Amino acid sequence: MNRRRDTKQGAAKKAAAPGRHFIGAATLGERLGVSRSAVSKWRKRYPADSLHPFPEPDVEIDDVPGWDAERVPEIRQWRAGMPGSGNSLE
């Protein structure tokens, strides 16, 4: 049985609408100047219940996360606020 898995308790995912463009971890990483692996590590290191939670994906298909492409500035801002030395945005 396939069930949709919400990554945040009670989180409502946005419905896919015509004209919306979603990107995966590889493209998100590319737009942030990091690898797909870095995005995956951030998701694990900064879960929803952490002090600096990584922005939740807008969709998940077969456990593959996707973010609305228009959220890249929001995620870039999240990265700028990361604790430690990982916040360099050259």
N, C-alpha and C positions, 0 to 999 in steps of 0.2 A: 504494500500500500504506500503510495506517495503522498506525503503531507507537506504543505508549505511550512517552512520553519521560520518563525519570526526570530530575529536576532535580539530583539528587545521585547521584554514582556509587555504585552498590550500594544505593541507598535503597529500602527496602521501604515501599510505600504501604499505609496501613490499608485493609482491605476495607470497602466501604460496608456497613453493617449496618442493619437496621430500627431506626428511632428516631433515627438519627444525622442531624444537620442541618448542612449545609455552607453556607458563605457565600462570596460572591465578593469581589473587591477593592472594589467600590462599597459593599457593606454593611459590610465590615470597616472601611473608611475612615470611614463614617458612625458606627460604634460607637467609633472612636478620635477623632472630631471633626475629620477631615481628608477630603480628596477622594480619589476613586478614583485619580486621577493621582498623588497623593502616595504611595499604596501601591505603585503601579507603579514610581515612581522609586526608592523604598526597595529594592525587589526588585533593580533594576538596579545601584544604588549599593552595596548590601551583599550581594554574592553569597555562595554557600556557602563559598567559599575566602577570604573577607575576615576581618578581625579581629572584626567584629561582624555576623555573617551574619543576614539577615532569616529568620525562621522559614519553613521550607519548607512549601508547601501539602500538604494531606493527599490531595488528588485533583487530577487535571487531566483535563478533558474538552475535546477539540478544542483543546488548548493554552490553555485557560481555567483558571486556578488556582482552587482552592477550599480553604478551611480549615474544620475542624470548629469550629462555633460556640462550643464549650466552650473553645477555645484563645484567645479574646479576651483574658482576663487575662494569659496568657503573652506575647502580642504587645504588650499594653500595657506590660508590664514590659520587654520588649525596647526599646520606644520610649523608656522612661524612662532607659535606659542608653545611648542614642545619643550619639555624640561630638558636640560642638559645641552650638549653640543650639537645635537641633531637638528637644530633650528636654522642652520645656515641656508639662505635662499639666494645663492649667487646667480 
